[in-house]
Amino acid sequence: MTLGKKAQFDYIWTDKKRTIFGLPISFTRYFITEKKIICRKGLFNIVEDEINIYKITDKKMTLPFFQRLFKCGTITIFSKDTDTREKDLVSIKNPYDVSKLIDKQLDSERDKYGIRGRDMMGEFDDQDTGSGN
């Protein structure tokens, strides 16, 4: 990859965080690839965060009134990722369709790696396990 060029993804969905009136005037962009959910924030200093789809444990959809007026909503993703346990896809267009897409990719990735829901359960590493301390 050459510096100065935008990173190219083979994404299956992308959108920007929507602002007033549902317009995509934001420097936050979301991507879904076959394997990852990527959040890129910034204009000059870019911060990019990734979550492997197979590490997702749950998701929640929030549909505030003003977002619903413009067919937008927020999806919160909960994962077993070490640095990002929770990620919000804020004010995205067609949240129901995106939620279904995430479910489809989640099933596909878990089937590929032979992971079931029970494999993702358990306590987080930074919590006290009650092992006599």
N, C-alpha and C positions, 0 to 999 in steps of 0.2 A: 504494500500500500504506500502510496506517495503522500508525504506530508502536504497539507494545504488543500487536499481534495476531501470531499465529504465521503465518509465511510458508506459503502454500498452494502445493503442487506438484501437478502432474498426474503422480503417480508410478504406476509399474506394479508396484513391489515396495518394501516397507519392512520393517525389522526393527530390533531393538535388540541391542546386544552382550549376550550371555548370560553370566551368572555361575554360581555354584555351583548344581548340580542342573539346569542348563539354563534357569534362570529369567531373564526379561528385566528384572532389577533393575539398571539402569545409566542413566547420563546420556549415553550414546553411541547415536546413532540413524543408521541408514543408509537411503538412498533411492536407487532407480533410476528415472529418468525415461526418456523416449524418447531423450534426448540426453546425459544426464549421470549420473554417480554422485556422490552427495552424502553427505558424512560430517559430522554435526553433533554436537559434544561440548560438554557443560557444562550447568549449571543456571542460574546467575546470569549468568556471563560465557560467552556462547556463541561457539564458534569453528566456522565452517562452511568446509569444503573441497570443491571440485568438480573433477571430471575429466571432460572431454568424452569420450564413449564412443569416438568415432572415433580418438582418440589412444592407445587401448590397444594395446600391442605384444605383451603376453603376460600370462598369469596362472598362478598356482600354487595348488593346494589342499593344505592341511595338515590332517590329521585326527588330532589327539592322542587317546590312549585315553580320557581323561575327557570330552572333548568328544563323541567317538563314542558314549559311553554314553547321551547325551541327544540323539542325532541332530543334533549340531552340528559345525561345522568352521570353518576360517579360510581365506578366499580372499585371496591377495596379488595385486594388480593392478600391472603394470608399464606405464608410459606415457611418451609423449613430451611430457607436460605440463611447462611450464617450472618450476613451483614444487613439483610433486608427482610425482616420478618413480616412487614406489612407495607404494601404499596398501594397508593390511590391513583387510579386513572381518572383524573378530575374533569368533569364537565365534557364528556365525549359524546359524539353524535351516535344515535341508535344503540344505546347500551344493552338492550336485550339481544340484538344480533351479535354484538361483541362478546357478551357472556356465553352465548351458544358456541361461538367460534373458539373461545378459551376451553370450554368443556370438550369440544371435539379434539382439539390439539392435546389436551390433558390425557384423554383416553388413548389417543394414538401413541403418545410418548410413554405412558405407563405400560401399554401393551408391548411396545418395542423393548423396554428394559425389564419387563416381567415384574413390575411394581404394582402392588395392590394398596388400597387405602390403609390397611392395618400396618403396612410397612412404614408408613409415614407418621404413625402415631407414637406417642411417648413424650416425655418431658423435654423441655429445651435444655441445652447444655449449661446455661448459666443459672439455672434454678437449682435449689438445694434438693437433692434426691432423698434426703432423710437417711443417709447411710451412717448414722451413728455420730454425726457432728452436732 
